[in-house]
Amino acid sequence: MEASGRAHLHWVRLGPAQDDQREALSGLEAGQVVISPPPAGLRDGMPVEVK
């Protein structure tokens, strides 16, 4: 999700799993919010709200 309040698809490269966590190696910038898992029907550009 971006500051515009809209979802935007980003390809993210993940590192190996350590316990239940994974490091994002590329594809994200500081401050970006990740929607995981994405809800069914969520599409690029759709409005979203953080709760």
C-alpha positions in Angstrom: 0.0 0.0 0.0 1.2 3.5 -0.7 0.6 6.9 0.9 -2.1 7.4 -1.8 -4.3 4.9 0.0 -4.3 2.5 -3.0 -2.8 -1.0 -3.3 0.0 -1.3 -5.8 1.5 -4.6 -6.9 5.3 -4.9 -6.3 7.5 -7.9 -7.1 9.5 -8.7 -3.9 12.6 -10.9 -3.7 12.6 -12.8 -0.4 15.6 -14.3 1.4 15.5 -17.8 3.1 13.0 -18.5 5.8 14.3 -18.2 9.4 11.7 -19.5 11.9 8.5 -17.8 10.7 10.1 -14.7 9.2 11.7 -13.8 5.8 13.8 -10.8 4.8 12.7 -8.7 1.8 16.0 -8.5 -0.3 14.6 -6.2 -2.9 11.3 -4.7 -4.1 10.3 -2.7 -1.0 11.3 0.7 0.3 11.3 1.8 3.9 7.9 2.8 5.2 5.9 0.7 2.6 3.1 -1.4 4.1 2.7 -5.0 3.0 -0.7 -6.6 2.7 -0.1 -10.3 3.4 -1.9 -12.4 2.7 -3.8 -10.3 0.2 -7.6 -10.7 0.4 -9.4 -12.3 -2.5 -10.4 -9.8 -5.1 -7.7 -7.2 -4.2 -6.4 -5.7 -7.4 -3.7 -3.1 -8.3 -4.9 0.4 -7.8 -7.8 -0.5 -5.5 -8.4 1.8 -2.5 -7.3 0.3 0.8 -7.3 1.5 4.5 -4.9 0.5 7.3 -6.7 -0.4 10.5 
